[in-house]
Structures are given as structure tokens and as C-alpha cells.
């Protein structure tokens, strides 16, 4: 396996890993909201949104390989 093939594999893994984190951030944002922690819930929601944007960058990197 070449270094670029390894990198492509890693990028694909990182997309999956990032998706799992986005789900966790979203779940905790909902939990924080249910606990009355509106500001915390909003922050966690923004973290989830920003993390989703990374998928596009990972995909763009993969397309270059």
C-alpha cells in the first residue's frame, strides 16, 4: 500500500469518526437543553454544525488522491 493509499484510508476513517462525534455532540446538546442549559446546548449545537463542515474538507482531500 502506498502512502497516498494509506492517507485515503485514513481520511475515510476520519469521516466516519467525525460523524460519530457529531452525533455525540448533538445528543449532548439535546440533553443540555433538556436540563435547562440553553447556552450550553447552543454551544454544543454549534460544535456539531462546525464538525459537520469537516466532512466536506475530508471528501475534498480524498478527491485529490
PQR file with spaces between the fields and no chain letter, atoms N, CA, C, O and H, PARSE charges and radii, in Angstrom:
ATOM       1  N    UNK     1       0.849   -1.173    0.000 -0.4000 1.5000
ATOM       2  CA   UNK     1       0.000    0.000    0.000 -0.0000 2.0000
ATOM       3  C    UNK     1       0.896    1.239    0.000  0.5500 1.7000
ATOM       4  O    UNK     1       1.819    1.356    0.807 -0.5500 1.4000
ATOM       5  N    UNK     2       0.606    2.159   -0.922 -0.4000 1.5000
ATOM       6  CA   UNK     2       1.401    3.383   -0.992 -0.0000 2.0000
ATOM       7  C    UNK     2       0.990    4.345    0.126  0.5500 1.7000
ATOM       8  O    UNK     2      -0.031    4.157    0.788 -0.5500 1.4000
ATOM       9  H    UNK     2      -0.143    2.064   -1.577  0.4000 1.0000
ATOM      10  N    UNK     3       1.796    5.357    0.310 -0.4000 1.5000
ATOM      11  CA   UNK     3       1.482    6.361    1.332 -0.0000 2.0000
ATOM      12  C    UNK     3       0.163    7.071    1.010  0.5500 1.7000
ATOM      13  O    UNK     3      -0.621    7.362    1.913 -0.5500 1.4000
ATOM      14  H    UNK     3       2.625    5.509   -0.229  0.4000 1.0000
ATOM      15  N    UNK     4      -0.080    7.348   -0.271 -0.4000 1.5000
ATOM      16  CA   UNK     4      -1.335    8.000   -0.643 -0.0000 2.0000
ATOM      17  C    UNK     4      -2.536    7.095   -0.404  0.5500 1.7000
ATOM      18  O    UNK     4      -3.599    7.568    0.000 -0.5500 1.4000
ATOM      19  H    UNK     4       0.558    7.112   -1.004  0.4000 1.0000
ATOM      20  N    UNK     5      -2.377    5.809   -0.647 -0.4000 1.5000
ATOM      21  CA   UNK     5      -3.459    4.861   -0.360 -0.0000 2.0000
ATOM      22  C    UNK     5      -3.741    4.816    1.144  0.5500 1.7000
ATOM      23  O    UNK     5      -4.893    4.752    1.573 -0.5500 1.4000
ATOM      24  H    UNK     5      -1.514    5.425   -0.974  0.4000 1.0000
ATOM      25  N    UNK     6      -2.673    4.851    1.927 -0.4000 1.5000
ATOM      26  CA   UNK     6      -2.839    4.883    3.384 -0.0000 2.0000
ATOM      27  C    UNK     6      -3.583    6.142    3.816  0.5500 1.7000
ATOM      28  O    UNK     6      -4.484    6.099    4.653 -0.5500 1.4000
ATOM      29  H    UNK     6      -1.737    4.903    1.579  0.4000 1.0000
ATOM      30  N    UNK     7      -3.184    7.262    3.222 -0.4000 1.5000
ATOM      31  CA   UNK     7      -3.825    8.529    3.565 -0.0000 2.0000
ATOM      32  C    UNK     7      -5.304    8.509    3.188  0.5500 1.7000
ATOM      33  O    UNK     7      -6.144    8.979    3.956 -0.5500 1.4000
ATOM      34  H    UNK     7      -2.452    7.297    2.542  0.4000 1.0000
ATOM      35  N    UNK     8      -5.629    7.973    2.022 -0.4000 1.5000
ATOM      36  CA   UNK     8      -7.029    7.883    1.607 -0.0000 2.0000
ATOM      37  C    UNK     8      -7.823    7.045    2.610  0.5500 1.7000
ATOM      38  O    UNK     8      -8.934    7.406    2.999 -0.5500 1.4000
ATOM      39  H    UNK     8      -4.947    7.591    1.398  0.4000 1.0000
ATOM      40  N    UNK     9      -7.243    5.940    3.012 -0.4000 1.5000
ATOM      41  CA   UNK     9      -7.899    5.076    4.003 -0.0000 2.0000
ATOM      42  C    UNK     9      -8.112    5.836    5.318  0.5500 1.7000
ATOM      43  O    UNK     9      -9.181    5.751    5.923 -0.5500 1.4000
ATOM      44  H    UNK     9      -6.340    5.647    2.696  0.4000 1.0000
ATOM      45  N    UNK    10      -7.106    6.565    5.748 -0.4000 1.5000
ATOM      46  CA   UNK    10      -7.218    7.351    6.978 -0.0000 2.0000
ATOM      47  C    UNK    10      -8.303    8.415    6.860  0.5500 1.7000
ATOM      48  O    UNK    10      -9.094    8.607    7.783 -0.5500 1.4000
ATOM      49  H    UNK    10      -6.237    6.634    5.257  0.4000 1.0000
ATOM      50  N    UNK    11      -8.339    9.098    5.734 -0.4000 1.5000
ATOM      51  CA   UNK    11      -9.352   10.134    5.539 -0.0000 2.0000
ATOM      52  C    UNK    11     -10.755    9.550    5.594  0.5500 1.7000
ATOM      53  O    UNK    11     -11.658   10.144    6.184 -0.5500 1.4000
ATOM      54  H    UNK    11      -7.697    8.942    4.984  0.4000 1.0000
ATOM      55  N    UNK    12     -10.937    8.392    4.983 -0.4000 1.5000
ATOM      56  CA   UNK    12     -12.242    7.727    5.031 -0.0000 2.0000
ATOM      57  C    UNK    12     -12.602    7.364    6.472  0.5500 1.7000
ATOM      58  O    UNK    12     -13.749    7.511    6.893 -0.5500 1.4000
ATOM      59  H    UNK    12     -10.204    7.909    4.503  0.4000 1.0000
ATOM      60  N    UNK    13     -11.617    6.895    7.210 -0.4000 1.5000
ATOM      61  CA   UNK    13     -11.837    6.563    8.623 -0.0000 2.0000
ATOM      62  C    UNK    13     -12.179    7.822    9.418  0.5500 1.7000
ATOM      63  O    UNK    13     -13.072    7.803   10.265 -0.5500 1.4000
ATOM      64  H    UNK    13     -10.685    6.776    6.868  0.4000 1.0000
ATOM      65  N    UNK    14     -11.473    8.903    9.147 -0.4000 1.5000
ATOM      66  CA   UNK    14     -11.706   10.143    9.880 -0.0000 2.0000
ATOM      67  C    UNK    14     -13.107   10.692    9.622  0.5500 1.7000
ATOM      68  O    UNK    14     -13.709   11.290   10.513 -0.5500 1.4000
ATOM      69  H    UNK    14     -10.747    8.918    8.459  0.4000 1.0000
ATOM      70  N    UNK    15     -13.635   10.494    8.404 -0.4000 1.5000
ATOM      71  CA   UNK    15     -15.009   10.915    8.118 -0.0000 2.0000
ATOM      72  C    UNK    15     -15.967   10.160    9.028  0.5500 1.7000
ATOM      73  O    UNK    15     -16.848   10.756    9.649 -0.5500 1.4000
ATOM      74  H    UNK    15     -13.145   10.008    7.679  0.4000 1.0000
ATOM      75  N    UNK    16     -15.791    8.848    9.102 -0.4000 1.5000
ATOM      76  CA   UNK    16     -16.659    8.030    9.959 -0.0000 2.0000
ATOM      77  C    UNK    16     -16.522    8.446   11.427  0.5500 1.7000
ATOM      78  O    UNK    16     -17.513    8.576   12.146 -0.5500 1.4000
ATOM      79  H    UNK    16     -15.076    8.364    8.598  0.4000 1.0000
ATOM      80  N    UNK    17     -15.295    8.648   11.847 -0.4000 1.5000
ATOM      81  CA   UNK    17     -15.019    9.033   13.233 -0.0000 2.0000
ATOM      82  C    UNK    17     -15.656   10.393   13.538  0.5500 1.7000
ATOM      83  O    UNK    17     -16.254   10.586   14.596 -0.5500 1.4000
ATOM      84  H    UNK    17     -14.490    8.543   11.263  0.4000 1.0000
ATOM      85  N    UNK    18     -15.520   11.316   12.609 -0.4000 1.5000
ATOM      86  CA   UNK    18     -16.102   12.640   12.783 -0.0000 2.0000
ATOM      87  C    UNK    18     -17.622   12.557   12.868  0.5500 1.7000
ATOM      88  O    UNK    18     -18.234   13.238   13.690 -0.5500 1.4000
ATOM      89  H    UNK    18     -15.034   11.159   11.750  0.4000 1.0000
ATOM      90  N    UNK    19     -18.238   11.723   12.020 -0.4000 1.5000
ATOM      91  CA   UNK    19     -19.697   11.547   12.059 -0.0000 2.0000
ATOM      92  C    UNK    19     -20.152   11.064   13.433  0.5500 1.7000
ATOM      93  O    UNK    19     -21.170   11.518   13.955 -0.5500 1.4000
ATOM      94  H    UNK    19     -17.741   11.170   11.352  0.4000 1.0000
ATOM      95  N    UNK    20     -19.395   10.148   14.006 -0.4000 1.5000
ATOM      96  CA   UNK    20     -19.738    9.636   15.338 -0.0000 2.0000
ATOM      97  C    UNK    20     -19.669   10.758   16.370  0.5500 1.7000
ATOM      98  O    UNK    20     -20.517   10.844   17.258 -0.5500 1.4000
ATOM      99  H    UNK    20     -18.568    9.779   13.582  0.4000 1.0000
ATOM     100  N    UNK    21     -18.663   11.611   16.251 -0.4000 1.5000
ATOM     101  CA   UNK    21     -18.541   12.738   17.179 -0.0000 2.0000
ATOM     102  C    UNK    21     -19.698   13.715   17.010  0.5500 1.7000
ATOM     103  O    UNK    21     -20.241   14.215   17.994 -0.5500 1.4000
ATOM     104  H    UNK    21     -17.974   11.541   15.530  0.4000 1.0000
ATOM     105  N    UNK    22     -20.074   13.985   15.764 -0.4000 1.5000
ATOM     106  CA   UNK    22     -21.191   14.902   15.518 -0.0000 2.0000
ATOM     107  C    UNK    22     -22.455   14.391   16.202  0.5500 1.7000
ATOM     108  O    UNK    22     -23.188   15.161   16.824 -0.5500 1.4000
ATOM     109  H    UNK    22     -19.633   13.579   14.964  0.4000 1.0000
ATOM     110  N    UNK    23     -22.704   13.098   16.086 -0.4000 1.5000
ATOM     111  CA   UNK    23     -23.879   12.509   16.739 -0.0000 2.0000
ATOM     112  C    UNK    23     -23.808   12.683   18.254  0.5500 1.7000
ATOM     113  O    UNK    23     -24.809   13.010   18.891 -0.5500 1.4000
ATOM     114  H    UNK    23     -22.109   12.472   15.582  0.4000 1.0000
ATOM     115  N    UNK    24     -22.639   12.468   18.821 -0.4000 1.5000
ATOM     116  CA   UNK    24     -22.469   12.617   20.267 -0.0000 2.0000
ATOM     117  C    UNK    24     -22.673   14.065   20.698  0.5500 1.7000
ATOM     118  O    UNK    24     -23.348   14.327   21.694 -0.5500 1.4000
ATOM     119  H    UNK    24     -21.826   12.203   18.303  0.4000 1.0000
ATOM     120  N    UNK    25     -22.091   15.012   19.951 -0.4000 1.5000
ATOM     121  CA   UNK    25     -22.261   16.426   20.292 -0.0000 2.0000
ATOM     122  C    UNK    25     -23.740   16.810   20.251  0.5500 1.7000
ATOM     123  O    UNK    25     -24.231   17.533   21.118 -0.5500 1.4000
ATOM     124  H    UNK    25     -21.543   14.800   19.142  0.4000 1.0000
ATOM     125  N    UNK    26     -24.438   16.316   19.230 -0.4000 1.5000
ATOM     126  CA   UNK    26     -25.862   16.624   19.080 -0.0000 2.0000
ATOM     127  C    UNK    26     -26.673   16.042   20.232  0.5500 1.7000
ATOM     128  O    UNK    26     -27.552   16.706   20.781 -0.5500 1.4000
ATOM     129  H    UNK    26     -24.039   15.729   18.525  0.4000 1.0000
ATOM     130  N    UNK    27     -26.372   14.801   20.591 -0.4000 1.5000
ATOM     131  CA   UNK    27     -27.075   14.170   21.717 -0.0000 2.0000
ATOM     132  C    UNK    27     -26.877   14.970   23.001  0.5500 1.7000
ATOM     133  O    UNK    27     -27.828   15.194   23.750 -0.5500 1.4000
ATOM     134  H    UNK    27     -25.658   14.261   20.145  0.4000 1.0000
ATOM     135  N    UNK    28     -25.659   15.393   23.248 -0.4000 1.5000
ATOM     136  CA   UNK    28     -25.385   16.139   24.473 -0.0000 2.0000
ATOM     137  C    UNK    28     -25.962   17.543   24.419  0.5500 1.7000
ATOM     138  O    UNK    28     -26.329   18.099   25.454 -0.5500 1.4000
ATOM     139  H    UNK    28     -24.887   15.211   22.640  0.4000 1.0000
ATOM     140  N    UNK    29     -26.047   18.116   23.243 -0.4000 1.5000
ATOM     141  CA   UNK    29     -26.713   19.416   23.113 -0.0000 2.0000
ATOM     142  C    UNK    29     -28.179   19.282   23.504  0.5500 1.7000
ATOM     143  O    UNK    29     -28.722   20.133   24.209 -0.5500 1.4000
ATOM     144  H    UNK    29     -25.749   17.663   22.402  0.4000 1.0000
ATOM     145  N    UNK    30     -28.811   18.214   23.045 -0.4000 1.5000
ATOM     146  CA   UNK    30     -30.214   17.971   23.394 -0.0000 2.0000
ATOM     147  C    UNK    30     -30.374   17.730   24.895  0.5500 1.7000
ATOM     148  O    UNK    30     -31.311   18.233   25.516 -0.5500 1.4000
ATOM     149  H    UNK    30     -28.370   17.523   22.472  0.4000 1.0000
ATOM     150  N    UNK    31     -29.460   16.962   25.465 -0.4000 1.5000
ATOM     151  CA   UNK    31     -29.521   16.701   26.906 -0.0000 2.0000
ATOM     152  C    UNK    31     -29.336   17.994   27.700  0.5500 1.7000
ATOM     153  O    UNK    31     -30.049   18.242   28.673 -0.5500 1.4000
ATOM     154  H    UNK    31     -28.699   16.554   24.960  0.4000 1.0000
ATOM     155  N    UNK    32     -28.376   18.809   27.278 -0.4000 1.5000
ATOM     156  CA   UNK    32     -28.137   20.075   27.974 -0.0000 2.0000
ATOM     157  C    UNK    32     -29.373   20.966   27.880  0.5500 1.7000
ATOM     158  O    UNK    32     -29.744   21.627   28.850 -0.5500 1.4000
ATOM     159  H    UNK    32     -27.797   18.607   26.488  0.4000 1.0000
ATOM     160  N    UNK    33     -30.003   20.982   26.716 -0.4000 1.5000
ATOM     161  CA   UNK    33     -31.224   21.762   26.554 -0.0000 2.0000
ATOM     162  C    UNK    33     -32.332   21.279   27.467  0.5500 1.7000
ATOM     163  O    UNK    33     -33.052   22.078   28.067 -0.5500 1.4000
ATOM     164  H    UNK    33     -29.702   20.445   25.928  0.4000 1.0000
ATOM     165  N    UNK    34     -32.465   19.961   27.568 -0.4000 1.5000
ATOM     166  CA   UNK    34     -33.488   19.377   28.439 -0.0000 2.0000
ATOM     167  C    UNK    34     -33.227   19.694   29.911  0.5500 1.7000
ATOM     168  O    UNK    34     -34.153   19.713   30.722 -0.5500 1.4000
ATOM     169  H    UNK    34     -31.880   19.312   27.080  0.4000 1.0000
ATOM     170  N    UNK    35     -31.971   19.940   30.245 -0.4000 1.5000
ATOM     171  CA   UNK    35     -31.608   20.290   31.622 -0.0000 2.0000
ATOM     172  C    UNK    35     -31.735   21.788   31.884  0.5500 1.7000
ATOM     173  O    UNK    35     -31.433   22.267   32.978 -0.5500 1.4000
ATOM     174  H    UNK    35     -31.219   19.924   29.585  0.4000 1.0000
ATOM     175  N    UNK    36     -32.184   22.518   30.868 -0.4000 1.5000
ATOM     176  CA   UNK    36     -32.342   23.955   31.025 -0.0000 2.0000
ATOM     177  C    UNK    36     -31.084   24.757   30.748  0.5500 1.7000
ATOM     178  O    UNK    36     -31.044   25.963   30.988 -0.5500 1.4000
ATOM     179  H    UNK    36     -32.428   22.129   29.980  0.4000 1.0000
ATOM     180  N    UNK    37     -30.068   24.094   30.247 -0.4000 1.5000
ATOM     181  CA   UNK    37     -28.790   24.754   29.950 -0.0000 2.0000
ATOM     182  C    UNK    37     -28.791   25.214   28.490  0.5500 1.7000
ATOM     183  O    UNK    37     -28.094   24.654   27.643 -0.5500 1.4000
ATOM     184  H    UNK    37     -30.100   23.114   30.052  0.4000 1.0000
ATOM     185  N    UNK    38     -29.596   26.254   28.219 -0.4000 1.5000
ATOM     186  CA   UNK    38     -29.794   26.715   26.845 -0.0000 2.0000
ATOM     187  C    UNK    38     -28.491   27.155   26.175  0.5500 1.7000
ATOM     188  O    UNK    38     -28.207   26.752   25.047 -0.5500 1.4000
ATOM     189  H    UNK    38     -30.162   26.709   28.907  0.4000 1.0000
ATOM     190  N    UNK    39     -27.706   27.974   26.862 -0.4000 1.5000
ATOM     191  CA   UNK    39     -26.464   28.472   26.261 -0.0000 2.0000
ATOM     192  C    UNK    39     -25.500   27.324   25.971  0.5500 1.7000
ATOM     193  O    UNK    39     -24.880   27.281   24.909 -0.5500 1.4000
ATOM     194  H    UNK    39     -27.937   28.300   27.778  0.4000 1.0000
ATOM     195  N    UNK    40     -25.379   26.406   26.907 -0.4000 1.5000
ATOM     196  CA   UNK    40     -24.516   25.245   26.705 -0.0000 2.0000
ATOM     197  C    UNK    40     -25.016   24.410   25.529  0.5500 1.7000
ATOM     198  O    UNK    40     -24.225   23.938   24.713 -0.5500 1.4000
ATOM     199  H    UNK    40     -25.883   26.440   27.770  0.4000 1.0000
ATOM     200  N    UNK    41     -26.330   24.233   25.448 -0.4000 1.5000
ATOM     201  CA   UNK    41     -26.916   23.471   24.344 -0.0000 2.0000
ATOM     202  C    UNK    41     -26.608   24.130   23.004  0.5500 1.7000
ATOM     203  O    UNK    41     -26.304   23.447   22.025 -0.5500 1.4000
ATOM     204  H    UNK    41     -26.973   24.617   26.111  0.4000 1.0000
ATOM     205  N    UNK    42     -26.687   25.450   22.962 -0.4000 1.5000
ATOM     206  CA   UNK    42     -26.384   26.184   21.729 -0.0000 2.0000
ATOM     207  C    UNK    42     -24.922   26.027   21.336  0.5500 1.7000
ATOM     208  O    UNK    42     -24.605   25.844   20.161 -0.5500 1.4000
ATOM     209  H    UNK    42     -26.934   26.004   23.757  0.4000 1.0000
ATOM     210  N    UNK    43     -24.048   26.097   22.307 -0.4000 1.5000
ATOM     211  CA   UNK    43     -22.613   25.938   22.031 -0.0000 2.0000
ATOM     212  C    UNK    43     -22.336   24.544   21.481  0.5500 1.7000
ATOM     213  O    UNK    43     -21.632   24.392   20.483 -0.5500 1.4000
ATOM     214  H    UNK    43     -24.306   26.246   23.261  0.4000 1.0000
ATOM     215  N    UNK    44     -22.889   23.536   22.131 -0.4000 1.5000
ATOM     216  CA   UNK    44     -22.684   22.163   21.656 -0.0000 2.0000
ATOM     217  C    UNK    44     -23.286   21.967   20.270  0.5500 1.7000
ATOM     218  O    UNK    44     -22.727   21.246   19.443 -0.5500 1.4000
ATOM     219  H    UNK    44     -23.462   23.659   22.942  0.4000 1.0000
ATOM     220  N    UNK    45     -24.417   22.604   20.017 -0.4000 1.5000
ATOM     221  CA   UNK    45     -25.022   22.539   18.688 -0.0000 2.0000
ATOM     222  C    UNK    45     -24.123   23.156   17.632  0.5500 1.7000
ATOM     223  O    UNK    45     -23.995   22.625   16.529 -0.5500 1.4000
ATOM     224  H    UNK    45     -24.871   23.189   20.688  0.4000 1.0000
ATOM     225  N    UNK    46     -23.501   24.279   17.971 -0.4000 1.5000
ATOM     226  CA   UNK    46     -22.567   24.919   17.042 -0.0000 2.0000
ATOM     227  C    UNK    46     -21.342   24.047   16.807  0.5500 1.7000
ATOM     228  O    UNK    46     -20.836   23.971   15.687 -0.5500 1.4000
ATOM     229  H    UNK    46     -23.605   24.710   18.867  0.4000 1.0000
ATOM     230  N    UNK    47     -20.869   23.396   17.848 -0.4000 1.5000
ATOM     231  CA   UNK    47     -19.737   22.475   17.691 -0.0000 2.0000
ATOM     232  C    UNK    47     -20.112   21.375   16.709  0.5500 1.7000
ATOM     233  O    UNK    47     -19.314   21.014   15.844 -0.5500 1.4000
ATOM     234  H    UNK    47     -21.279   23.458   18.758  0.4000 1.0000
ATOM     235  N    UNK    48     -21.324   20.839   16.838 -0.4000 1.5000
ATOM     236  CA   UNK    48     -21.787   19.791   15.927 -0.0000 2.0000
ATOM     237  C    UNK    48     -21.846   20.317   14.495  0.5500 1.7000
ATOM     238  O    UNK    48     -21.402   19.641   13.567 -0.5500 1.4000
ATOM     239  H    UNK    48     -21.973   21.132   17.541  0.4000 1.0000
ATOM     240  N    UNK    49     -22.392   21.519   14.310 -0.4000 1.5000
ATOM     241  CA   UNK    49     -22.501   22.110   12.973 -0.0000 2.0000
ATOM     242  C    UNK    49     -21.127   22.313   12.339  0.5500 1.7000
ATOM     243  O    UNK    49     -20.914   21.971   11.176 -0.5500 1.4000
ATOM     244  H    UNK    49     -22.753   22.068   15.064  0.4000 1.0000
ATOM     245  N    UNK    50     -20.212   22.867   13.105 -0.4000 1.5000
ATOM     246  CA   UNK    50     -18.864   23.109   12.575 -0.0000 2.0000
ATOM     247  C    UNK    50     -18.164   21.796   12.241  0.5500 1.7000
ATOM     248  O    UNK    50     -17.439   21.705   11.250 -0.5500 1.4000
ATOM     249  H    UNK    50     -20.385   23.145   14.049  0.4000 1.0000
ATOM     250  N    UNK    51     -18.383   20.793   13.062 -0.4000 1.5000
ATOM     251  CA   UNK    51     -17.769   19.487   12.819 -0.0000 2.0000
ATOM     252  C    UNK    51     -18.310   18.857   11.543  0.5500 1.7000
ATOM     253  O    UNK    51     -17.574   18.179   10.826 -0.5500 1.4000
ATOM     254  H    UNK    51     -18.972   20.867   13.866  0.4000 1.0000
ATOM     255  N    UNK    52     -19.595   19.076   11.252 -0.4000 1.5000
ATOM     256  CA   UNK    52     -20.185   18.549   10.016 -0.0000 2.0000
ATOM     257  C    UNK    52     -19.484   19.120    8.794  0.5500 1.7000
ATOM     258  O    UNK    52     -19.326   18.435    7.783 -0.5500 1.4000
ATOM     259  H    UNK    52     -20.193   19.627   11.834  0.4000 1.0000
ATOM     260  N    UNK    53     -19.065   20.372    8.889 -0.4000 1.5000
ATOM     261  CA   UNK    53     -18.384   21.024    7.772 -0.0000 2.0000
ATOM     262  C    UNK    53     -17.077   20.318    7.418  0.5500 1.7000
ATOM     263  O    UNK    53     -16.637   20.357    6.269 -0.5500 1.4000
ATOM     264  H    UNK    53     -19.193   20.929    9.710  0.4000 1.0000
ATOM     265  N    UNK    54     -16.469   19.685    8.391 -0.4000 1.5000
ATOM     266  CA   UNK    54     -15.206   18.986    8.145 -0.0000 2.0000
ATOM     267  C    UNK    54     -15.367   17.861    7.131  0.5500 1.7000
ATOM     268  O    UNK    54     -14.431   17.550    6.395 -0.5500 1.4000
ATOM     269  H    UNK    54     -16.826   19.654    9.324  0.4000 1.0000
ATOM     270  N    UNK    55     -16.550   17.249    7.087 -0.4000 1.5000
ATOM     271  CA   UNK    55     -16.765   16.149    6.146 -0.0000 2.0000
ATOM     272  C    UNK    55     -16.496   16.602    4.716  0.5500 1.7000
ATOM     273  O    UNK    55     -15.909   15.861    3.927 -0.5500 1.4000
ATOM     274  H    UNK    55     -17.311   17.502    7.685  0.4000 1.0000
ATOM     275  N    UNK    56     -16.919   17.805    4.386 -0.4000 1.5000
ATOM     276  CA   UNK    56     -16.667   18.334    3.049 -0.0000 2.0000
ATOM     277  C    UNK    56     -15.186   18.475    2.763  0.5500 1.7000
ATOM     278  O    UNK    56     -14.729   18.191    1.655 -0.5500 1.4000
ATOM     279  H    UNK    56     -17.395   18.406    5.027  0.4000 1.0000
ATOM     280  N    UNK    57     -14.442   18.911    3.755 -0.4000 1.5000
ATOM     281  CA   UNK    57     -12.992   19.046    3.573 -0.0000 2.0000
ATOM     282  C    UNK    57     -12.315   17.689    3.460  0.5500 1.7000
ATOM     283  O    UNK    57     -11.406   17.507    2.649 -0.5500 1.4000
ATOM     284  H    UNK    57     -14.813   19.142    4.654  0.4000 1.0000
ATOM     285  N    UNK    58     -12.762   16.729    4.281 -0.4000 1.5000
ATOM     286  CA   UNK    58     -12.217   15.377    4.163 -0.0000 2.0000
ATOM     287  C    UNK    58     -12.502   14.818    2.769  0.5500 1.7000
ATOM     288  O    UNK    58     -11.621   14.228    2.144 -0.5500 1.4000
ATOM     289  H    UNK    58     -13.500   16.877    4.940  0.4000 1.0000
ATOM     290  N    UNK    59     -13.723   15.001    2.285 -0.4000 1.5000
ATOM     291  CA   UNK    59     -14.102   14.495    0.963 -0.0000 2.0000
ATOM     292  C    UNK    59     -13.293   15.178   -0.131  0.5500 1.7000
ATOM     293  O    UNK    59     -12.876   14.538   -1.097 -0.5500 1.4000
ATOM     294  H    UNK    59     -14.439   15.480    2.793  0.4000 1.0000
ATOM     295  N    UNK    60     -13.075   16.470    0.024 -0.4000 1.5000
ATOM     296  CA   UNK    60     -12.263   17.212   -0.946 -0.0000 2.0000
ATOM     297  C    UNK    60     -10.838   16.666   -0.974  0.5500 1.7000
ATOM     298  O    UNK    60     -10.241   16.517   -2.040 -0.5500 1.4000
ATOM     299  H    UNK    60     -13.414   16.990    0.808  0.4000 1.0000
ATOM     300  N    UNK    61     -10.305   16.371    0.201 -0.4000 1.5000
ATOM     301  CA   UNK    61      -8.953   15.799    0.272 -0.0000 2.0000
ATOM     302  C    UNK    61      -8.909   14.437   -0.407  0.5500 1.7000
ATOM     303  O    UNK    61      -7.965   14.133   -1.136 -0.5500 1.4000
ATOM     304  H    UNK    61     -10.790   16.492    1.067  0.4000 1.0000
ATOM     305  N    UNK    62      -9.930   13.615   -0.168 -0.4000 1.5000
ATOM     306  CA   UNK    62      -9.980   12.288   -0.792 -0.0000 2.0000
ATOM     307  C    UNK    62     -10.015   12.417   -2.309  0.5500 1.7000
ATOM     308  O    UNK    62      -9.369   11.641   -3.013 -0.5500 1.4000
ATOM     309  H    UNK    62     -10.697   13.862    0.425  0.4000 1.0000
ATOM     310  N    UNK    63     -10.761   13.386   -2.814 -0.4000 1.5000
ATOM     311  CA   UNK    63     -10.881   13.545   -4.269 -0.0000 2.0000
ATOM     312  C    UNK    63      -9.560   13.933   -4.921  0.5500 1.7000
ATOM     313  O    UNK    63      -9.394   13.773   -6.131 -0.5500 1.4000
ATOM     314  H    UNK    63     -11.286   14.016   -2.242  0.4000 1.0000
ATOM     315  N    UNK    64      -8.637   14.432   -4.144 -0.4000 1.5000
ATOM     316  CA   UNK    64      -7.317   14.814   -4.667 -0.0000 2.0000
ATOM     317  C    UNK    64      -6.369   13.623   -4.786  0.5500 1.7000
ATOM     318  O    UNK    64      -5.310   13.717   -5.405 -0.5500 1.4000
ATOM     319  H    UNK    64      -8.771   14.562   -3.162  0.4000 1.0000
ATOM     320  N    UNK    65      -6.762   12.517   -4.192 -0.4000 1.5000
ATOM     321  CA   UNK    65      -5.875   11.343   -4.197 -0.0000 2.0000
ATOM     322  C    UNK    65      -6.210   10.460   -5.383  0.5500 1.7000
ATOM     323  O    UNK    65      -5.582    9.419   -5.573 -0.5500 1.4000
ATOM     324  H    UNK    65      -7.623   12.440   -3.690  0.4000 1.0000
